[in-house]
Amino acid sequence: MAQIKIYGLRETLTPIKARLSDVIHACVVEALKFPPDKRAHRFFPLEREDFYSPAGRTDQYIIIEIMMIEGRTVETKKQLIRLLFERINRELGISLQDIEIAIMEAPKHNWGFRGKTGDEVEINYKIEV
């Protein structure tokens, strides 16, 4: 299970949402071995006055937050981050300086879906990758 939030300026994020979602999902499927039908992306297009960014960033600056059940190896998480940087840059032309990624993990019992806690639900894909 993973939930992904993407933040950016409304004027630059909105036109690329569908393509960015496709790129992110392809990276998640490859690195985390997710089934192709498991996509949970939330976009937060913000007005300029609501989205402050560090010095040296452009209007393409985006933040990607990935919340997932713990269990992936450090190398798997690093692979996901590397894939996201590489493919977002290559396919959408967003500079590496304008992409920030944070992965947050929670134990299975801290998740709730399908009417149960995450440690009670049978998941049809492997988390320990």
ROSE-4610 file (N, C-alpha, C; in Angstrom, 1 decimal, always signed):
// ROSE-4610
residu = [M/M/M/A/A/A/Q/Q/Q/I/I/I/K/K/K/I/I/I/Y/Y/Y/G/G/G/L/L/L/R/R/R/E/E/E/T/T/T/L/L/L/T/T/T/P/P/P/I/I/I/K/K/K/A/A/A/R/R/R/L/L/L/S/S/S/D/D/D/V/V/V/I/I/I/H/H/H/A/A/A/C/C/C/V/V/V/V/V/V/E/E/E/A/A/A/L/L/L/K/K/K/F/F/F/P/P/P/P/P/P/D/D/D/K/K/K/R/R/R/A/A/A/H/H/H/R/R/R/F/F/F/F/F/F/P/P/P/L/L/L/E/E/E/R/R/R/E/E/E/D/D/D/F/F/F/Y/Y/Y/S/S/S/P/P/P/A/A/A/G/G/G/R/R/R/T/T/T/D/D/D/Q/Q/Q/Y/Y/Y/I/I/I/I/I/I/I/I/I/E/E/E/I/I/I/M/M/M/M/M/M/I/I/I/E/E/E/G/G/G/R/R/R/T/T/T/V/V/V/E/E/E/T/T/T/K/K/K/K/K/K/Q/Q/Q/L/L/L/I/I/I/R/R/R/L/L/L/L/L/L/F/F/F/E/E/E/R/R/R/I/I/I/N/N/N/R/R/R/E/E/E/L/L/L/G/G/G/I/I/I/S/S/S/L/L/L/Q/Q/Q/D/D/D/I/I/I/E/E/E/I/I/I/A/A/A/I/I/I/M/M/M/E/E/E/A/A/A/P/P/P/K/K/K/H/H/H/N/N/N/W/W/W/G/G/G/F/F/F/R/R/R/G/G/G/K/K/K/T/T/T/G/G/G/D/D/D/E/E/E/V/V/V/E/E/E/I/I/I/N/N/N/Y/Y/Y/K/K/K/I/I/I/E/E/E/V/V/V]
num = [1/1/1/2/2/2/3/3/3/4/4/4/5/5/5/6/6/6/7/7/7/8/8/8/9/9/9/10/10/10/11/11/11/12/12/12/13/13/13/14/14/14/15/15/15/16/16/16/17/17/17/18/18/18/19/19/19/20/20/20/21/21/21/22/22/22/23/23/23/24/24/24/25/25/25/26/26/26/27/27/27/28/28/28/29/29/29/30/30/30/31/31/31/32/32/32/33/33/33/34/34/34/35/35/35/36/36/36/37/37/37/38/38/38/39/39/39/40/40/40/41/41/41/42/42/42/43/43/43/44/44/44/45/45/45/46/46/46/47/47/47/48/48/48/49/49/49/50/50/50/51/51/51/52/52/52/53/53/53/54/54/54/55/55/55/56/56/56/57/57/57/58/58/58/59/59/59/60/60/60/61/61/61/62/62/62/63/63/63/64/64/64/65/65/65/66/66/66/67/67/67/68/68/68/69/69/69/70/70/70/71/71/71/72/72/72/73/73/73/74/74/74/75/75/75/76/76/76/77/77/77/78/78/78/79/79/79/80/80/80/81/81/81/82/82/82/83/83/83/84/84/84/85/85/85/86/86/86/87/87/87/88/88/88/89/89/89/90/90/90/91/91/91/92/92/92/93/93/93/94/94/94/95/95/95/96/96/96/97/97/97/98/98/98/99/99/99/100/100/100/101/101/101/102/102/102/103/103/103/104/104/104/105/105/105/106/106/106/107/107/107/108/108/108/109/109/109/110/110/110/111/111/111/112/112/112/113/113/113/114/114/114/115/115/115/116/116/116/117/117/117/118/118/118/119/119/119/120/120/120/121/121/121/122/122/122/123/123/123/124/124/124/125/125/125/126/126/126/127/127/127/128/128/128/129/129/129]
x = [+0.8/+0.0/+0.9/+0.5/+1.2/+0.3/+0.4/-0.3/+0.7/+0.5/+1.4/+0.8/+1.4/+0.9/+2.0/+1.5/+2.3/+1.9/+2.8/+2.6/+3.4/+2.8/+3.4/+2.6/+3.1/+2.4/+1.3/+0.1/-1.1/-0.8/-0.2/+0.0/+0.9/+1.8/+2.8/+2.4/+1.8/+1.5/+0.2/-0.8/-2.1/-1.9/-1.2/-1.1/-0.3/+0.5/+1.3/+0.8/-0.3/-0.7/-0.8/-1.5/-1.7/-0.4/+0.5/+1.8/+2.6/+2.6/+3.4/+2.9/+1.6/+1.1/+1.5/+1.5/+1.9/+3.4/+4.3/+5.7/+5.9/+5.3/+5.4/+5.0/+3.8/+3.3/+4.2/+4.7/+5.7/+6.9/+7.4/+8.5/+8.1/+6.9/+6.5/+6.3/+5.7/+5.5/+6.8/+7.8/+9.1/+9.9/+10.0/+10.8/+10.2/+8.9/+8.2/+7.4/+7.5/+6.8/+5.3/+4.7/+3.3/+2.5/+1.3/+0.5/+0.1/+0.0/-0.3/-1.6/-2.6/-3.8/-3.9/-2.7/-2.6/-2.1/-2.9/-2.4/-3.3/-2.6/-3.3/-2.5/-2.7/-2.0/-3.0/-2.5/-3.3/-2.5/-3.0/-2.3/-2.8/-1.9/-2.1/-1.6/-2.3/-1.9/-2.1/-1.1/-1.2/-1.0/-1.6/-1.4/+0.0/+0.6/+2.0/+2.1/+1.1/+1.2/+1.1/+0.7/+0.6/+1.7/+2.7/+3.8/+5.1/+5.7/+7.1/+8.1/+9.1/+10.2/+11.5/+12.5/+13.8/+14.5/+15.5/+16.3/+16.8/+16.8/+17.4/+16.4/+15.1/+14.1/+13.3/+12.7/+12.0/+10.5/+9.7/+8.2/+7.8/+8.7/+8.5/+8.7/+9.1/+9.4/+8.3/+8.5/+7.5/+8.0/+7.1/+7.4/+6.6/+7.2/+6.5/+6.7/+5.6/+5.6/+4.9/+5.7/+5.2/+5.1/+3.8/+3.5/+3.2/+4.0/+3.8/+4.0/+3.5/+3.7/+5.2/+5.7/+7.1/+7.4/+8.6/+9.0/+10.0/+10.0/+10.9/+12.4/+13.3/+14.7/+15.2/+16.3/+16.9/+17.2/+17.7/+18.1/+16.8/+15.7/+14.5/+14.0/+14.1/+13.6/+14.6/+15.8/+16.8/+16.6/+16.3/+16.0/+14.8/+13.7/+12.5/+12.9/+13.6/+14.0/+14.8/+15.8/+16.6/+15.8/+14.8/+14.0/+13.1/+12.6/+11.7/+12.5/+13.7/+14.5/+14.8/+15.3/+15.7/+14.5/+13.4/+12.3/+11.5/+11.3/+10.6/+11.4/+12.8/+13.6/+13.6/+13.7/+13.8/+12.4/+11.4/+10.1/+9.3/+9.6/+8.8/+9.7/+11.0/+11.9/+12.1/+11.7/+11.8/+13.2/+13.9/+15.3/+15.4/+16.5/+16.7/+16.6/+17.1/+17.0/+15.6/+14.6/+13.2/+12.4/+13.0/+12.3/+12.7/+11.8/+12.1/+11.2/+11.7/+11.0/+11.2/+10.1/+10.2/+9.4/+10.0/+9.3/+9.1/+7.9/+7.5/+6.9/+7.3/+6.7/+6.0/+5.0/+4.3/+4.1/+4.0/+3.8/+2.4/+2.3/+1.0/-0.2/+0.0/-1.1/-1.6/-0.8/-1.2/-2.0/-2.2/-3.0/-4.4/-5.3/-6.7/-7.2/-7.6/-8.3/-9.0/-10.1/-11.0/-11.6/-11.8/-12.5/-11.7/-10.4/-9.5/-8.2/-7.4/-6.1/-5.2/-4.1/-3.2/-2.6/-2.4/-1.9/-2.9/-4.2/-5.2/-5.6/-5.3/-5.7/-4.7/-5.2/-4.3/-4.1/-2.8/-2.4/-1.9/-2.3/-2.0/-0.6/+0.3/+1.6/+2.5/+3.8/+4.8/+5.3/+5.4/+5.9/+7.3/+7.8/+9.2/+10.1/+10.3/+11.1/+12.3]
y = [-1.2/+0.0/+1.2/+2.2/+3.5/+4.6/+5.7/+6.9/+7.9/+8.6/+9.6/+10.9/+11.9/+13.3/+14.1/+14.9/+15.7/+17.2/+18.0/+19.5/+20.3/+21.3/+22.2/+23.5/+24.4/+25.6/+25.2/+25.7/+25.4/+25.5/+26.6/+27.0/+26.0/+25.4/+24.5/+23.0/+22.7/+21.4/+20.8/+21.7/+21.2/+20.7/+21.4/+20.9/+19.5/+19.2/+17.9/+16.8/+17.0/+16.0/+14.6/+14.4/+13.0/+12.4/+13.1/+12.6/+12.3/+13.2/+13.0/+11.8/+11.6/+10.5/+9.2/+9.2/+8.0/+7.7/+8.7/+8.5/+8.0/+8.6/+8.2/+6.7/+6.4/+5.1/+4.0/+4.3/+3.4/+3.1/+4.1/+4.0/+3.1/+3.4/+2.6/+1.1/+0.9/-0.5/-1.2/-0.5/-1.1/-1.3/-0.3/-0.4/-1.1/-0.9/-1.5/-2.8/-3.1/-4.3/-4.2/-3.0/-2.8/-3.4/-4.0/-4.3/-3.1/-3.2/-2.0/-1.3/-2.0/-1.3/-0.7/-0.6/+0.0/+1.4/+2.4/+3.8/+4.6/+5.3/+6.3/+7.5/+8.4/+9.7/+10.9/+11.8/+13.0/+14.2/+15.1/+16.3/+17.5/+18.3/+19.6/+20.8/+21.2/+22.4/+23.7/+24.4/+25.5/+26.9/+27.9/+29.2/+29.7/+30.6/+31.1/+31.5/+32.2/+32.7/+31.6/+30.4/+29.2/+28.2/+28.5/+27.5/+28.2/+28.3/+28.9/+27.8/+28.2/+27.2/+27.7/+26.8/+27.2/+28.0/+28.7/+29.5/+28.5/+29.0/+28.2/+27.3/+27.4/+26.5/+27.4/+26.8/+27.5/+27.2/+27.7/+27.5/+26.0/+25.2/+23.8/+23.0/+23.6/+22.9/+22.1/+20.8/+19.9/+19.1/+18.8/+17.9/+16.7/+15.5/+14.2/+13.6/+13.3/+12.6/+11.2/+10.2/+8.8/+8.2/+7.9/+7.3/+5.8/+4.9/+3.5/+2.6/+1.4/+0.4/+0.1/+0.0/-0.3/-1.8/-2.0/-3.3/-3.4/-2.3/-2.3/-2.1/-2.6/-2.4/-1.0/-0.6/+0.7/+0.8/-0.3/-0.2/-0.1/-0.7/-0.6/+0.9/+1.5/+2.9/+3.8/+3.6/+4.4/+4.2/+3.0/+2.7/+3.5/+3.6/+4.3/+5.8/+6.3/+7.8/+8.0/+7.2/+7.4/+7.3/+6.3/+6.2/+7.5/+8.0/+9.2/+10.4/+10.6/+11.7/+11.6/+10.4/+10.2/+10.3/+9.7/+9.7/+11.0/+11.6/+12.9/+13.9/+13.9/+14.8/+14.5/+13.3/+12.9/+13.1/+12.7/+12.7/+14.0/+14.7/+16.0/+17.2/+17.0/+18.1/+19.0/+18.4/+19.1/+18.8/+19.9/+19.7/+19.0/+18.3/+17.6/+18.5/+19.8/+20.8/+21.1/+20.9/+21.2/+20.0/+18.9/+17.7/+17.4/+17.3/+16.8/+15.6/+14.6/+13.4/+13.0/+12.7/+12.2/+10.9/+9.9/+8.6/+8.5/+8.3/+8.1/+6.7/+6.0/+4.6/+4.5/+3.6/+3.3/+1.8/+1.3/-0.2/-0.5/-1.8/-2.2/-1.9/-2.1/-1.9/-0.4/+0.5/+1.9/+2.3/+1.4/+1.6/+1.0/+1.6/+1.0/+1.1/-0.1/-0.1/-1.4/-1.4/-2.5/-3.0/-2.0/-2.3/-3.0/-3.1/-3.7/-2.9/-3.3/-2.7/-3.4/-2.7/-3.3/-4.6/-4.9/-6.2/-7.3/-7.0/-8.0/-8.3/-7.4/-7.5/-8.3/-9.2/-10.0/-9.1/-8.8/-8.0/-8.9/-8.6/-9.5/-9.2/-8.5/-8.3/-8.2/-8.4/-8.5/-7.1/-6.9/-5.6/-5.7/-6.8/-7.0/-7.1/-6.1/-6.1/-5.2]
z = [+0.0/+0.0/+0.0/-0.8/-0.9/-1.3/-0.7/-1.1/-1.5/-2.6/-3.1/-3.3/-2.7/-2.8/-3.6/-4.5/-5.4/-5.2/-4.8/-4.6/-5.7/-6.1/-7.1/-7.3/-8.1/-8.5/-9.4/-9.2/-10.0/-11.5/-11.8/-13.3/-14.0/-13.3/-13.9/-13.6/-12.5/-12.2/-12.9/-13.0/-13.6/-15.0/-15.9/-17.3/-17.4/-16.4/-16.5/-15.6/-14.9/-13.9/-14.5/-15.6/-16.1/-16.5/-17.2/-17.6/-16.3/-15.4/-14.2/-13.4/-13.3/-12.6/-13.3/-14.6/-15.4/-15.1/-15.1/-14.9/-13.4/-12.5/-11.1/-10.9/-11.5/-11.4/-12.0/-13.1/-13.8/-12.9/-12.2/-11.3/-10.1/-9.6/-8.4/-8.8/-9.9/-10.4/-10.6/-11.1/-11.3/-10.0/-9.2/-8.0/-6.9/-6.7/-5.5/-5.9/-7.2/-7.7/-7.5/-7.6/-7.4/-8.6/-8.4/-9.5/-10.3/-11.6/-12.4/-12.1/-11.5/-11.1/-9.8/-9.1/-7.7/-7.9/-8.1/-8.2/-7.3/-6.4/-5.4/-5.4/-6.3/-6.4/-6.1/-5.3/-5.0/-5.4/-6.2/-6.6/-5.8/-5.5/-4.7/-5.5/-6.5/-7.2/-6.3/-6.0/-5.1/-5.8/-5.2/-5.7/-5.2/-6.0/-5.7/-4.2/-3.7/-2.3/-1.3/-1.7/-0.8/-0.9/-1.8/-2.1/-2.2/-1.0/-0.9/-1.2/-2.0/-2.3/-2.0/-1.8/-1.5/-2.6/-2.3/-3.3/-4.4/-5.6/-6.7/-7.4/-7.0/-7.6/-8.6/-9.6/-10.6/-10.4/-11.3/-11.2/-11.4/-11.9/-12.1/-10.8/-9.7/-8.5/-8.0/-7.7/-7.2/-6.0/-5.1/-4.0/-4.1/-4.0/-4.0/-2.7/-2.0/-0.7/-0.9/-0.5/-0.6/+0.7/+1.1/+2.4/+2.1/+2.7/+2.4/+3.6/+3.5/+4.6/+4.6/+5.8/+6.0/+5.5/+5.1/+4.7/+3.5/+2.8/+1.7/+2.1/+1.4/+1.7/+1.4/+2.0/+1.7/+0.2/-0.3/-1.8/-2.6/-2.3/-3.1/-3.0/-1.8/-1.7/-2.5/-2.5/-3.2/-4.7/-5.1/-6.5/-7.0/-6.2/-6.5/-6.6/-5.7/-5.8/-7.0/-7.3/-8.5/-9.8/-9.9/-11.0/-11.2/-10.1/-10.2/-10.7/-10.1/-10.6/-12.1/-12.5/-13.9/-14.9/-14.6/-15.5/-15.5/-14.4/-14.4/-15.2/-15.0/-15.7/-17.2/-17.6/-19.0/-19.7/-19.0/-19.7/-19.6/-18.6/-18.4/-18.4/-18.5/-18.6/-17.3/-16.2/-14.9/-14.4/-14.0/-13.6/-12.3/-12.0/-10.8/-9.6/-9.8/-8.7/-8.3/-9.2/-9.0/-8.5/-8.2/-7.7/-6.3/-5.4/-4.1/-3.7/-3.1/-2.8/-1.4/-0.7/+0.7/+0.8/+1.4/+1.6/+3.1/+3.5/+4.9/+5.0/+6.1/+6.2/+7.6/+7.6/+8.8/+8.8/+10.1/+10.2/+9.7/+9.3/+8.7/+9.6/+10.9/+11.9/+11.9/+11.4/+11.4/+10.1/+9.3/+8.0/+8.2/+7.6/+7.5/+6.1/+5.6/+4.3/+4.1/+3.3/+3.1/+4.4/+5.3/+6.6/+7.6/+7.4/+8.4/+8.6/+9.5/+9.7/+8.7/+8.3/+7.3/+7.7/+9.0/+9.3/+9.3/+9.0/+8.9/+7.5/+6.6/+5.2/+4.4/+3.6/+2.7/+1.5/+1.2/+0.1/-1.0/-2.3/-3.4/-4.0/-3.4/-3.8/-2.7/-2.9/-1.9/-1.5/-0.2/+0.3/+0.6/+1.0/+1.4/+0.1/-0.6/-1.8/-1.7]
